[in-house]
Amino acid sequence: MKTLTVILIIIPIYIIISFFCFSTDENSTDLEYNKEFNSKYNVFSIPIPDKLDFAGENVPLKLFDVRESLDRELHVNTYWQSQTMFYLKKANRYFPIMEPILKRNNIPDDFKYLAVIESGLSNVTSPSGAKGVWQFLPNTAKEFGLEVNDEVDERYHLEKSTQAACKYLNEAYKIFKNWTLVAASYNVGMTSLTNSLKNQRVDNYYDLLLNEETARYPYRIISIKLIMSQPNNYGFHFRKKDLYSNIPSDIVKIDSSIQDLTNFAFLNKINYKILKLFNPWLRQNILTNKDKKTYEIKIPKEGFREIIINEIEYNEIFSPEENKTIISDSISNIENIQN
């Protein structure tokens, strides 16, 4: 009986050791290696839907060039798993902020995916100097109502930059009367796209010959829409707690200068790092505010840095009420509020 027990223990151990020995066996033949590799690694071609639309407009998938262009972007984004997974995680935090702004401005919901391909929903800077989630250049940002200077750069303000993007998109739609062309214009510019349509004597995006970046641009948006709206169909699986949740915050309204944002953060029971994470549009350690504008600064609620692992715990820590607004016209008032 003891002998049988020993044998039953040894056999599984031998099998495991044999597997790992094979996987690192320098003497295995190419045929053996390829057989082992093919038994454990597979890459599948991604199927393309029979019908597809962008912003309510049909994507003509029966055209070979359209189908192959979408096929490329769908494979790139499906198999760039780490990047696309982070898109999905961040979208859970930022889409609920962006979606009502798009809706309020009569912009199709699909345009939230434009922000994904522009920046990955991060406050990045492009080689040309475009910044923020919506990737505005300085002059374009100012044209559409954003403040851009050394101390304040609202390209990093998600709500305000989304509103500015809506202004651009609506203005472009007045010109092109087509949302797919509007999307392309966001990359190449309204004037350039208008000239291309005129010079090539066509009236739609799918018949245009454009530079490679703009030619790929709407297809990238559409592929991201497909994956992010149906992630399980493309091999992306996660639990609700794996996604990044929105962090409740209070709003402090300021209409005067702040000489030291580090001290301001301390008075509000956070640190400078957290202040900047929640208000990336504040670019320096000072807010001069010579024009006495009213700025809204987000202050996360107490306990915000603790990881929330389920909805019950979330509701126990944070009140479901809307964010509280604290109105202040001077730093001294803020000090009084905090004390």
C-alpha positions in Angstrom: 0.0 0.0 0.0 2.8 2.4 0.9 4.5 1.5 -2.4 1.4 2.4 -4.4 1.0 5.7 -2.6 4.6 6.6 -3.4 4.1 5.7 -7.0 0.9 7.8 -7.2 2.9 10.8 -5.8 5.9 10.3 -8.0 4.1 10.0 -11.3 2.5 13.5 -11.3 5.8 15.0 -10.2 7.6 13.3 -13.0 5.0 14.6 -15.6 5.4 18.2 -14.3 9.2 18.0 -14.3 9.2 16.5 -17.8 7.1 19.3 -19.1 9.4 22.0 -17.8 12.4 20.1 -18.9 11.0 20.0 -22.4 10.2 23.6 -22.4 13.8 24.5 -21.7 15.4 21.6 -23.6 18.1 23.1 -25.8 18.5 19.7 -27.6 14.9 19.4 -28.8 14.6 19.3 -32.6 12.9 22.0 -34.6 10.0 19.6 -35.3 9.5 18.9 -31.6 9.8 22.5 -30.7 7.2 23.6 -33.3 4.8 20.9 -32.3 5.0 22.0 -28.7 4.7 25.7 -29.6 1.7 25.2 -31.9 -0.1 23.1 -29.2 0.1 26.0 -26.7 -0.1 29.2 -28.8 -2.8 30.3 -31.2 -3.7 33.5 -32.9 -7.1 33.8 -34.5 -8.3 36.1 -37.3 -10.9 38.5 -35.9 -14.3 38.3 -37.6 -15.8 41.5 -39.0 -19.6 42.1 -38.4 -21.9 41.9 -41.4 -23.3 45.3 -40.6 -21.7 48.3 -38.8 -22.4 51.9 -38.3 -20.5 54.9 -36.9 -22.7 57.7 -35.3 -25.7 56.2 -37.1 -24.0 56.3 -40.5 -23.5 53.0 -42.4 -20.0 51.7 -42.8 -19.8 50.2 -46.4 -18.2 46.9 -45.5 -19.0 45.4 -48.9 -16.2 47.6 -50.4 -12.9 45.6 -50.2 -10.8 48.6 -49.2 -13.1 49.6 -46.4 -13.3 46.1 -45.1 -9.5 45.6 -45.2 -8.8 49.0 -43.5 -11.2 48.1 -40.7 -9.7 44.6 -40.5 -6.2 46.1 -39.9 -7.3 48.3 -37.0 -9.5 45.7 -35.4 -6.5 43.3 -35.3 -4.1 45.9 -34.1 -6.3 46.9 -31.2 -7.5 43.4 -30.3 -4.0 42.0 -30.1 -2.5 45.1 -28.3 -4.1 43.6 -25.2 -2.4 45.6 -22.5 -3.2 49.0 -24.1 -6.8 48.1 -24.9 -7.4 46.6 -21.4 -6.3 49.9 -19.9 -8.7 51.8 -22.2 -11.5 49.6 -20.8 -10.4 50.2 -17.2 -10.2 54.0 -17.6 -13.4 54.3 -19.6 -15.3 53.2 -16.6 -14.2 56.3 -14.8 -14.2 58.9 -17.6 -17.0 57.9 -20.0 -19.8 58.7 -17.4 -18.3 62.3 -17.2 -18.1 62.7 -21.0 -21.3 61.0 -22.1 -23.8 63.6 -20.7 -21.7 66.5 -22.1 -21.8 64.9 -25.6 -25.5 64.2 -25.3 -26.3 67.8 -24.1 -24.5 69.1 -27.2 -26.3 66.7 -29.6 -23.0 64.9 -30.4 -23.4 61.2 -31.2 -22.2 59.0 -28.3 -19.7 57.2 -30.6 -17.5 60.3 -30.4 -16.3 59.3 -26.9 -14.2 56.7 -28.7 -12.5 59.5 -30.7 -11.1 60.6 -27.3 -9.8 57.1 -26.7 -7.8 57.0 -29.9 -6.6 60.6 -29.5 -5.1 60.1 -26.0 -6.0 56.8 -24.5 -8.1 58.9 -22.0 -4.9 60.3 -20.6 -3.5 63.8 -20.4 -0.7 63.2 -22.9 1.3 65.6 -25.1 1.8 65.0 -28.8 5.0 65.8 -30.7 3.1 68.8 -32.2 2.1 70.2 -28.8 -1.5 69.0 -28.6 -2.4 68.3 -25.0 -5.1 66.7 -22.9 -7.7 63.9 -23.5 -9.0 65.7 -26.6 -5.6 66.7 -27.9 -6.1 70.4 -28.5 -3.4 72.6 -30.0 -3.0 75.9 -28.1 -4.6 78.2 -30.7 -7.5 75.7 -31.4 -8.1 75.4 -27.7 -8.4 79.2 -27.3 -10.6 79.4 -30.3 -13.1 77.0 -28.7 -13.2 78.7 -25.4 -10.4 77.1 -23.3 -8.0 79.1 -21.2 -4.4 78.3 -21.9 -1.5 80.0 -20.2 1.5 79.2 -17.9 -0.7 78.8 -14.8 -4.0 77.4 -16.2 -4.4 75.0 -19.1 -7.9 73.8 -19.5 -6.9 71.3 -22.2 -6.3 69.2 -19.1 -9.8 69.9 -17.7 -11.9 66.9 -18.8 -15.3 68.6 -18.5 -14.3 71.8 -20.2 -12.2 70.2 -22.9 -15.1 67.8 -23.7 -17.3 70.9 -24.0 -14.8 72.5 -26.3 -14.6 69.3 -28.4 -18.3 69.4 -28.8 -18.2 73.0 -30.1 -15.6 71.9 -32.7 -17.6 68.8 -33.7 -20.8 70.8 -34.1 -19.1 73.5 -36.2 -17.6 70.8 -38.4 -21.0 69.1 -38.8 -22.4 72.4 -40.1 -19.8 72.2 -42.9 -19.8 68.5 -43.8 -23.3 67.3 -42.8 -21.8 63.9 -42.1 -20.4 62.6 -38.8 -17.7 60.3 -40.4 -16.3 63.3 -42.2 -16.5 65.3 -39.0 -14.4 62.6 -37.3 -11.8 62.7 -40.1 -11.7 66.5 -39.8 -10.8 66.3 -36.1 -7.5 64.7 -37.3 -6.6 66.7 -40.4 -8.6 69.9 -39.9 -11.7 71.3 -41.5 -9.9 73.3 -44.2 -7.7 70.5 -45.4 -10.6 68.0 -45.5 -12.7 70.5 -47.4 -10.0 71.0 -50.0 -9.5 67.2 -50.4 -13.2 66.7 -51.0 -13.2 69.4 -53.6 -10.0 68.4 -55.4 -10.9 64.7 -55.6 -14.5 65.5 -56.5 -16.1 63.1 -53.9 -18.6 63.7 -51.1 -17.8 61.1 -48.5 -14.9 59.8 -46.4 -14.8 56.3 -47.8 -13.9 57.6 -51.3 -11.2 59.9 -50.2 -7.4 59.3 -50.6 -5.9 60.8 -47.5 -2.6 60.8 -45.7 -2.1 57.5 -43.8 -2.8 58.9 -40.4 -6.1 60.4 -41.4 -7.0 57.5 -43.6 -6.7 55.2 -40.6 -8.3 57.6 -38.2 -12.1 56.8 -38.4 -11.3 53.0 -38.7 -9.4 53.2 -35.5 -12.4 54.9 -33.8 -14.8 52.2 -35.2 -12.5 49.3 -34.2 -12.2 50.7 -30.6 -16.0 51.1 -30.5 -16.5 47.5 -31.5 -14.0 46.2 -28.9 -15.0 48.4 -26.0 -18.8 48.0 -26.5 -18.5 44.2 -26.7 -15.2 43.4 -25.0 -16.0 39.7 -24.3 -16.3 39.1 -28.0 -12.7 40.1 -28.5 -11.2 38.2 -25.6 -11.2 40.9 -22.9 -12.6 39.7 -19.6 -12.6 41.5 -16.3 -14.7 41.9 -13.1 -16.4 45.1 -12.2 -13.9 45.6 -9.3 -11.0 45.5 -11.9 -12.2 48.7 -13.5 -11.3 52.2 -12.3 -14.2 53.8 -10.5 -15.0 57.5 -10.2 -13.8 59.0 -7.0 -16.3 61.4 -5.3 -15.1 64.9 -4.7 -16.2 68.2 -3.3 -15.9 71.4 -5.3 -14.2 74.5 -3.9 -15.0 77.7 -5.8 -12.2 80.2 -5.9 -12.4 83.8 -7.3 -9.2 85.1 -5.8 -5.5 84.3 -6.1 -3.8 81.3 -4.4 -0.2 82.0 -3.6 0.8 78.5 -2.6 -1.1 75.5 -3.9 0.8 73.2 -1.6 -0.5 75.1 1.4 -4.0 75.2 -0.2 -3.9 71.4 -0.5 -2.8 71.0 3.1 -5.7 73.3 4.3 -8.0 71.0 2.4 -6.6 67.8 4.1 -4.9 66.5 1.0 -1.4 66.8 -0.5 0.0 68.6 -3.5 0.2 65.4 -5.6 -3.5 64.6 -5.0 -4.5 68.2 -5.8 -2.7 68.0 -9.1 -4.1 64.5 -9.9 -7.7 65.8 -9.5 -7.0 69.2 -11.1 -4.3 68.7 -13.8 -5.3 72.0 -15.4 -3.5 73.8 -12.6 0.0 73.9 -14.1 2.0 75.8 -11.5 2.2 76.0 -7.7 0.4 79.3 -7.8 -2.9 80.7 -9.2 -2.5 84.4 -9.8 -6.1 85.0 -11.1 -5.6 88.6 -12.0 -9.0 88.7 -13.7 -10.8 87.4 -10.6 -12.4 84.5 -12.5 -14.2 81.8 -10.6 -12.4 78.5 -10.7 -13.8 75.2 -9.5 -11.2 73.0 -7.8 -11.9 69.4 -7.0 -11.1 68.1 -3.5 -11.6 64.3 -3.1 -13.7 63.2 -0.2 -12.1 61.8 2.9 -11.1 58.2 2.6 -10.8 58.4 -1.2 -7.4 56.6 -1.4 -8.7 53.4 0.1 -9.4 50.8 -2.5 -13.1 50.2 -3.0 -13.6 46.5 -3.7 -17.3 46.2 -3.9 -20.4 48.3 -4.2 -21.6 47.7 -0.7 -18.4 49.0 0.8 -18.5 52.0 -1.6 -21.9 53.0 -0.4 -20.8 52.7 3.2 -17.8 55.0 2.7 -19.3 57.6 0.3 -22.6 59.2 0.3 -24.5 58.8 -3.0 -25.4 62.5 -2.9 -24.1 64.8 -5.6 -20.7 66.4 -5.0 -20.8 69.1 -2.5 -19.9 72.6 -3.5 -18.0 74.9 -1.1 -18.1 78.5 -2.2 -15.3 80.8 -1.2 -14.1 84.2 -2.3 -10.8 84.1 -0.5 -8.2 81.8 1.0 -9.0 83.1 4.5 -12.6 81.8 4.0 -11.3 78.4 3.0 -9.1 78.4 6.2 -12.3 79.1 8.2 -14.2 76.3 6.5 -11.4 73.8 7.2 -11.1 74.9 10.8 
